[in-house]
Amino acid sequence: MRNSNPKVSIVIPAYNEEKYIGNSLRSLQESEQKTKINYEVILVDNNSSDQTVKIAQKFAKDMNLRIIKEDKQGRGMARARGFAEAKGDIILSADADTIFYQGWIETLTSALKKNVAAVTTSCKIVDCSPLKNLLFNWLQPIMALLYRLFTGHYWLCGFSFGITKSVYEKSGGFDTALQAQEDLDLAFKVAKLGKIKVINKPVIFSGRRFKDGLVTGTYEYIKTFIEAFVLKKKDVYLDNPR
């Protein structure tokens, strides 16, 4: 286990994630990632009232893990706190309900060496009905391409993206007032500094976002996007925890 002077910091905000956090952290252990890169994992506890922290603490003996408490509730605040605490020159953003494939750290850090401002990946779900899994996994990369055609850049997905600390700081970082779309807000800032690259090698995240159906779940993201970036509202809110 490598503990000093990490090159990479992985930031995971968490609010009541006892169901998912164990599998997520397990996928980030050295035995799973099989990387020689010196990295740390920063879990930002955003006032969890369940067993999230207790479960996470069990991983501290096997990985370079720091658990930080952020009292101010909110996605933007939790992510910003984790990025501010990062010791690495490269920061990887993650979510507590995401499982990362072997080589995820190597893949993102290598891509950042190729003259890009940031890099993000695709995703897939495996825990919904077979039809819902199939439709989402087929549509997700298409939606990413349509988003790029609409905005001129790829989105940054909070569940899986990488950025150098210098570019992050130069961009102005996360908007701590945002309760939703904080990752897309950052993408607009970063896109002004350079190219955002997408890697179509998906991580697995929870289909809980679509428990009421793909249409309903997708609608919530489109609705909050319009509220945040067209109507310029600051009180935008998404109801799935991070």
ChimeraX attribute file (.defattr): number of C-alpha atoms within 10 A of each C-alpha:
attribute: neighborCount
match mode: 1-to-1
recipient: residues
	/A:1	13
	/A:2	14
	/A:3	11
	/A:4	11
	/A:5	12
	/A:6	18
	/A:7	16
	/A:8	24
	/A:9	28
	/A:10	26
	/A:11	29
	/A:12	28
	/A:13	31
	/A:14	28
	/A:15	23
	/A:16	19
	/A:17	23
	/A:18	20
	/A:19	14
	/A:20	19
	/A:21	24
	/A:22	19
	/A:23	15
	/A:24	21
	/A:25	24
	/A:26	18
	/A:27	17
	/A:28	23
	/A:29	19
	/A:30	19
	/A:31	13
	/A:32	15
	/A:33	18
	/A:34	14
	/A:35	15
	/A:36	10
	/A:37	15
	/A:38	17
	/A:39	28
	/A:40	26
	/A:41	25
	/A:42	24
	/A:43	28
	/A:44	28
	/A:45	24
	/A:46	23
	/A:47	18
	/A:48	17
	/A:49	12
	/A:50	13
	/A:51	13
	/A:52	22
	/A:53	23
	/A:54	10
	/A:55	17
	/A:56	20
	/A:57	14
	/A:58	11
	/A:59	15
	/A:60	14
	/A:61	9
	/A:62	13
	/A:63	20
	/A:64	20
	/A:65	21
	/A:66	17
	/A:67	17
	/A:68	17
	/A:69	17
	/A:70	20
	/A:71	13
	/A:72	13
	/A:73	15
	/A:74	23
	/A:75	28
	/A:76	23
	/A:77	23
	/A:78	30
	/A:79	29
	/A:80	21
	/A:81	22
	/A:82	26
	/A:83	26
	/A:84	13
	/A:85	14
	/A:86	23
	/A:87	19
	/A:88	19
	/A:89	15
	/A:90	23
	/A:91	28
	/A:92	29
	/A:93	23
	/A:94	26
	/A:95	26
	/A:96	28
	/A:97	25
	/A:98	23
	/A:99	26
	/A:100	25
	/A:101	16
	/A:102	18
	/A:103	13
	/A:104	23
	/A:105	22
	/A:106	14
	/A:107	16
	/A:108	24
	/A:109	22
	/A:110	11
	/A:111	19
	/A:112	18
	/A:113	11
	/A:114	10
	/A:115	11
	/A:116	17
	/A:117	23
	/A:118	31
	/A:119	26
	/A:120	26
	/A:121	24
	/A:122	20
	/A:123	23
	/A:124	21
	/A:125	23
	/A:126	15
	/A:127	13
	/A:128	16
	/A:129	11
	/A:130	10
	/A:131	9
	/A:132	17
	/A:133	17
	/A:134	14
	/A:135	13
	/A:136	21
	/A:137	17
	/A:138	12
	/A:139	12
	/A:140	15
	/A:141	19
	/A:142	12
	/A:143	12
	/A:144	18
	/A:145	16
	/A:146	14
	/A:147	14
	/A:148	14
	/A:149	11
	/A:150	10
	/A:151	12
	/A:152	12
	/A:153	22
	/A:154	24
	/A:155	27
	/A:156	30
	/A:157	22
	/A:158	24
	/A:159	26
	/A:160	25
	/A:161	25
	/A:162	30
	/A:163	26
	/A:164	22
	/A:165	21
	/A:166	12
	/A:167	19
	/A:168	21
	/A:169	14
	/A:170	12
	/A:171	17
	/A:172	11
	/A:173	22
	/A:174	25
	/A:175	19
	/A:176	17
	/A:177	15
	/A:178	20
	/A:179	20
	/A:180	23
	/A:181	25
	/A:182	25
	/A:183	22
	/A:184	19
	/A:185	20
	/A:186	21
	/A:187	23
	/A:188	18
	/A:189	17
	/A:190	25
	/A:191	20
	/A:192	12
	/A:193	16
	/A:194	14
	/A:195	15
	/A:196	24
	/A:197	23
	/A:198	21
	/A:199	15
	/A:200	11
	/A:201	14
	/A:202	20
	/A:203	18
	/A:204	20
	/A:205	22
	/A:206	19
	/A:207	20
	/A:208	15
	/A:209	19
	/A:210	18
	/A:211	11
	/A:212	9
	/A:213	14
	/A:214	15
	/A:215	9
	/A:216	13
	/A:217	15
	/A:218	13
	/A:219	12
	/A:220	15
	/A:221	16
	/A:222	12
	/A:223	12
	/A:224	20
	/A:225	19
	/A:226	13
	/A:227	17
	/A:228	21
	/A:229	14
	/A:230	9
	/A:231	10
	/A:232	11
	/A:233	13
	/A:234	14
	/A:235	12
	/A:236	18
	/A:237	17
	/A:238	15
	/A:239	9
	/A:240	10
	/A:241	16
	/A:242	22
